Amino acid sequence: MGNIFGKKKVSKVTNHDKAVLQVKNQRDKLRQYQLRIEKKLQGERVLAKQLITDGKKERAKLLLRKKRFQEQLLEKTDGQLENLERMIHDLEFSQVELQVLDGLKVGNEA
């Protein structure tokens, strides 16, 4: 009988799809980076407390400075994540706008 229902359409990956995927991959990498920093921060807090109880205040101060730097990195990555989320939204919305415009063109031609 052959293909009763016809062939399946092969979806084409457009440049737009590739761009959205790239931005989403970058977003995921940033989230993983944030998790690594947060784990380091937790470990260093515990270590700093231990150093203070052991009387090694200079080492504890060094760790606290390092902790402050890593917290600043977390703030920067938060800003970058926000920008990436905005880019993803803008890219996806532009695709919706194009579909609406195409629909309007078809409607005007009919």
Secondary structure, DSSP 8 states (H G I E B T S, - for coil): ---SS---------HHHHHHHHHHHHHHHHHHHHHHHHHHHHHHHHHHHHHHHTT-HHHHHHHHHHHHHHHHHHHHHHHHHHHHHHHHHHHHHHHHHHHHHHHHHHHHH-
